[in-house]
Amino acid sequence: MKKFDAVVIGAGMSGIACALRLQSFGLNVALIEKHRVLGGLNSFFQRVKKSPDGKRQGIRHFDVGLHALTNFAKKGSRKKPLMKILRQLRIPYDSLLLKEQNYSLIHLDNKKLKFNNNIDTFISEVETYFPDQLDGFKKLIEVVESSTLDTSDNEYISSRKKIKEFISDEILQEMIFLPVFYYGSSWEDDIDFKQFCIMFQALYLEGFSRPYGGIRTLFNILKEKMQALNIVRMMGVAVQKIEQKLDHHILELSNGEVISSKKVFSSIGYPETQRVLGQKVNKEAVGKLGFVEVQIFYNELLEKKLPTICFYNKTKKFIYRNPDSLIDRDSAIICSPEGYDDFEGKEGVLRVTFLANYKLWKELDSKEYTEKKEYVERVAKELIEEIYPAHLRTESFIDTFTPLTVEKYTSHINGAIYGATKKFLNGDMGVKDLFLIGTDQGYLGITGSILSGISMANMYGFPTRHQP
């Protein structure tokens, strides 16, 4: 039986970062991934690009998870999540080739607010359109800036109730929540206030950037570091069962192999980890929120001044919940990967994301599934024309993923991208020497996922004499 100091389950961003950090401590680490590619949902894939007459014109790259890299920090900044990641993994800042967003837009009913990587812009927008809310908004910022994350505190606090202490205008409340919910809430119509503070800082106080070349740039850096450290990678292999012993864990793998590890770090999610432990799944904690995303490629580059991301809601009230139909047509995210400092490539791209009902998608047969994807693509095109009506574009390619895609690549029940509604900020779900990392540990987004893997490795991976 192969024996390891630590096993990391899942080779998404949190898993890769955790394995890198553990291996840097001199531990013997195995990284286990049920698919044959690294990166999980935050990866990329490619397809042959062809001309209308079928001739090969090169390769078209798809970023699967990346809309934007949150928590932007300028070179030389200190005490920022992104800078902590770079220090801990020894990644030079310049190697990320970061480009800052143009600006992003919150579009609710007939009201619009802009924000960028300077919080003063958002403050100015609030002062212009909600002048009586300015003092409360500034106090909310102060609370977020002064908040510290107590990893032992798992008590849920409703953000919808908490924000009323600062913001009385219901429209402004909804506008603040729109990006926060879409980019990190696993709760229907709400988010835990600790998570709200994390997301408010990530989106509004620090902001968006994108590596030149997309997620491939970051992914390739992490991959090269894994190769340099000779981390044991078991690809195309799933963990089917974990049995807890006195001072180690026995892991049964889908290829029939059985391995032993002193510690286990799981990025597959809380209820999903319960399943491989043989525990009864906490059904109340299972996430219900799924998404469909349509990526539309155009023959020409798009307009330079499109918002980097538009968070759209058709009505005054933002309903963030599992829809009764295949998708929620009343709200969406429209992302422009070109809405940064400079353009890449020769094609334009827009990505449109809708809330989606996993169960309804799951019930479709293959023919219906294809038809409904085509329906969602038509809805996405109609929304683009509604939001950006003055521009003519010629489509060259279109691709769509659904909650079933998310389920396949993350193993999350219901295809819930943001995982369970129960988070474990200290990574400890009550099983000796087994720790959660990633989504259900509680750090969100790509930056948060990487930071989660690092933080949990630091907290539990050091030899005893080095425990912080």
N, C-alpha and C positions, 0 to 999 in steps of 0.2 A: 504494500500500500504506500502510495506517495504521501509524504507528510510535508505540511507547509506551516510557516508561522502565521500566515494570514491568507485568506481567500477572499477575493472581491467578486461578487456576483453582478454581472452586467457591465458591459464595456461602453456605456454612454459616457458623457462628459464627467459626471461625478465619479464613476467607477475608474476611469482612466486616471483622473487626478489623484484619487485615493491610492491606487496601486503605485503610482509614481512616488508619492510621498512615503508610503510604507517601505518601498524598496530602498529609498534613500536613507532610511534608518538602519539599513543592513539586514532587514528581514527577508526571509524567503517567501515570495509572494506569487500567487497564481491568480490570474484574471480570467474568469469564465464567462463566455458569451454564447448564447444559443444560436445566434446568427453567424454568418461567415464574414461579416463586415463589422468594423468598429464604428462607434459613434452613436448607436441607438437612433432615436428620432432626430437628433441633432447631427446628422451626417449629410452626405450628398450623394447623388447618383448622376449618371450621364447617359445620354442617348445620342445616336447619330443624327446630325442635322442635315436635312436634305432640301434641295431646291424643289420648286413645284413640279419639275419634270423627273424627280426621283434621283438626281445626282447627289452624291455625298459632298457636303460642304464643311465638314468638320464635326466637332463635338459640342453638344449643348449641355451645360451643367445645371443641375437643380440643387439648390440649398433646401433641404427638407424642413429643418426646424427654425433656421435663423431668419427672423424679420429684422432684428437689430440686436446688437450687443449692448445691453444696458450697463449702467454704472460707469459711464465714460469718465476718464480721468486724464488730465493733461500730463505730459511727461514731467517728472520731478515732483508730482503731487505726493502727499503722504497720507497715511491713515484712510485710504480709500480701498474698497473691496478689490477693485481691479489691480491695484498696485500690490496688495497683499498676495494675490495669486501669482503675479510675476516674480515677486521675491521668493515665495515658497517653492515655486517650480523652476526658478532660475531661468526665466524667459526674458530676454532683452525687450524693452518697451518697443523699440523701433522695428522689431521683427514682426509685430502685428500689423504694421502698415495701416493704422486706424484712420478712417475718414469720418468726420463729424457730420451729423444730420444737417439738412437745410433748416427745416422746422417741421413740427408735427401739428396736427389739427384735431381738436375735439369738436365734432359736428353733431349737435343734439337739437332735434326739431329744426328751428330756423336760426339757432344761435351757434356761434363759432368762437372758439378760443384757441390761440396759438401758443405753443411752448417750444423751447429749444433747450440747448445745454447751458443756458444762463437763466436761473430762476427769476431774475429781475424781469425778464420778458413775460413770464406768466403773471407775476405780480402786477405789472403794468396793464395786462389784459383784464385782470380782475378789477383793477382800479377804474378802467374805462367802462366796462360793461356791468359791473356789480360794485359800485363805489361804496355802498353801505356795508359790504361784506369784507372790505379790505383789512380792517383791523383784526377781524376774526381769522382771516386767511393767514395773516402774518403770525398770529399766535399758534395756528395749526403747524406752520412751518417750524416755529420754535420748539414745539412739542416733539415733532419728528426728529429734528436735529439733535435734541437732547436725549432722545430715547436710547436705551441700551437694551440689548437682547439678553434676557435672563434665560439661559438654556434649560433651567430647571422648572420654568413656569410654562405649563401646558394648558392653563385655564383659557377658555375661549371668551373673548370680549367682542361684542358686536360693533363693527365700525359704523354701521348705519346709526346706531344710538350714540356712539362716541362723537361722531363728527358734528352732531347737532349742538355740542358744547361750543363750537367755533363758527359754524356756518348755519345760518337760519334759512337762507334762500334754497328752496328745494331744487331749483334748476341747477344752481351751481354745485350742489351736492352731487347730483346725477352726473354732471360734467366731470367732476373730479374722480368719481368712481369708474367712469366708462373705461379709461385706459387701465386703471388699477385692476379691475375685475378681469378684463380680457387678457391681461398679461400675467395673471398669477393666482386667481381665486379658484379654489376647488369647492367652495360653498355656493349654493344657489342664493342669488340676490344679496350676498353679504360677503364679508371677509373678516377674519380675526384681526383685531386692531394691531397686534404685533406684526402680522404679515402686511397689513396696510402700511405701517411705517417703513418696513423694508422696501415695499414697492414704490411708495411715494418718494423715498430717497433715490431709488434706482432710476425712476422715470423722470421725475420733475427736478430733483436737486442735482442729479448728476447727468442723466440724459443718455442719448443714443449715439452709437458709432457703429461702424462696420469695417471689418478687415478688408483691405483691398484683395479681391479674389474671393470674398465671401467666407463661409465657414471652412472651406478647404485650407485656408491659410493657417487658422488656429489648429485645425485638426491635424495637419501635417506636422506642425511643431510638436504636438503631444505624441504623435506616432513615432517621430524620430527619437524622442526622449525615451520612450518605452523600449525601442530597439537598442539604444545605447546602454540601458540599464539591464538588458537581458531578462525582462520580466517574462515569466512563463505565461503564455497565452493559450487557452483552450477554446478554440473557435468551433462553432457549429455544434456545441454541446450545451445542454440545459441541465440545471440542477433540479433533480426530481424529488429528492428527499434530504432533509437534514436531521440527524439524530444527535441529541446533546448527550455528551458523556461528562465525566467529572471535570476533566481539565482540557477537553478538546471536543471538536465536532466531527462527526462522520458524514460525508456528503456522497450521496449516490447520484451518479450522472447518467444522462440519457444514452451514452455509449457503452454502458455497462461497467464503467470504471468506478471504483470507490476510493476516495481520498480522505485524508485526515488534516484538520487545521486547528490550531489553537484559537484563532479568532476568525470571525466571519463578518464581512461588511457587505450589506445587501442594498443594491440600488433599484431592485425590481418593484418596490412599494410595500406598504404595510400589510394590506390583506393578502397580497401575492406571496409575501414572505411567510405569513401565517399558514398558507396552504402547504408550502414545502416543509414547514415544521410539523405538519400534521395537526395543527390547531384548528379550532372552529373559527371560521372567518367572521370578523366583526362586520356584519352586513350594513349596520348603520353608518359605518365609516367609509363605505365604498363610494367613490366619486361617481357623480351622475353626468358630468359635463363633458361633452364631446364636441369635436369641430370637424367641419369640412373646409378644405382649402383648395382654391382654384388658382393655378399659375398660368397666366396668359403671356405668351411671347409675341412681340410685334416686329415687323420687318425693319423698322427704324427706331433709333433711340427716342425716348419720350421727352416731354418738355422739361427743361432744367429746373423749373420752379414748382413742380408738383410737391405736395407735402411728402416728407419721408414716410410718414404713417398718418392715415386719416382714421380716427375712431368715430364711427358713424352710428347714430341712432335716430330713427325716423320720428319718434314721438318724444314728448316731454318726460315721460317716465321710462327709465332704462330697466328692462326686464332681463335679468341675467339668470336663466334657468334652462333646464332640459326642455326643449320645445315639444309641443304636441304633434308637430309635423316633422318631416325629414330635416328641414332647416328652419331657422328663424330668419325671415326675410326683413324684419324690422331693424336689425342691427348687424354690423359687420366691421371688419378691419380691412382697409385698403392700403397695402404696403407697396411702395416704390423702391426697389433696391438701387435705383439710380438717384434717389433723393439725398445725395451726399456731396462731398467736396468736388468730386469729378466722376466722370462716367467710365464704365468698363465695357469692352466688347462692342458689337455692332448691332445688337438687338435691344429692344425695349422690353421691360417685364413689369407686370402688375400682379400682385398676389392678393386675392380676396378670400377672407376667412369668415365663415358663418358658424354660429352655434348649431349643433346637430344632435339628432336623437339616435343614439347607438342602437337601441332595440329595433326601431323601424328599419334601419339600414341592414341589420343582421337578418331580418326576416325576408329580404329580397332574394329571389333566385338570380343567377348570373345574368340573364337577359334583362331583368328588371333593374338590376344593379347598374348595368351599363346605361340604360335609358335614364335612370334617375341622376346619374353623374352628368349626363348631357343636359338634363333639365337644370341642374345647379349651375352648370357652365353658362347657360343662357341667362339665368338670373344674375350671375356675376357680371356679365357683359352689360346687361341693362343698368345695373347699379353704377358701373363705371361711367356710362354715358350720362347718368343722372348727376353724378358728383362732379365729373369733369366733362361737361357737355360740348365745349367749344373745339374739341380736338378730333381730327380724323386719324384713325389708325388702321393698319392692315395687319391682321393676325397671321402669324407664321406657325404657331404651335400652341397646344393647350394640354395641361395635365392636372389631374385632380386626385387628392387623397381624402379619405373618409375616416370615421372612427374605427372602422375595421382595419385600416392601414396602421393606425396608432396602436391598436390592440396587438397587431402582428409584431411590431417592432419594439414595443415597450412591455408587453405582457400585462399592461394595466387592464383590470376588469372594466368593462363598459367602454374601453378605449379612452378612458379619462386621462387627458394629457397631464393635468395638474394633480392627479392621484387622489388619495383619500382626503376626507375632511378632518381626519385626526392626524395631527403632526407631532413629531417627537423631536423637539429642538435639541435635546442632548443625545439623540440617536438611539436611546435605550428603550426598547420595547418590552423589557422585562425578562429577556433571555440572556443568561450569563455569556459574556464574550461574543455576543452577536449584536451588531449595530446597524441601524438604518442610515443610509446616505442618500442624497438626491432629493427628489420631489417630496417624499413623505418625512424626510428629516425637517424640511421647512424652509430651506433657502431656494429662491425661485429664479427662473431664467437661466441662460447659459452661464453667466457670471456666477449666479447663485449656486448652480449645480457644481461647478468646479470648486467653488469655495466650500461647499458642503463636504465634498470628498476630502479636501485638504484639512478642514477643521476637525472632522471626525477621525481622520488618521492621526492628527496631532494629539487629539484628546485621548484616544485609546490605543494608538499604535506604538508609542514610545515604550521602551523598557521602563520598568517601575521607577528607576532612579531619575528618569527624565520627565515623569508626569508633570504637566503644568499645574 
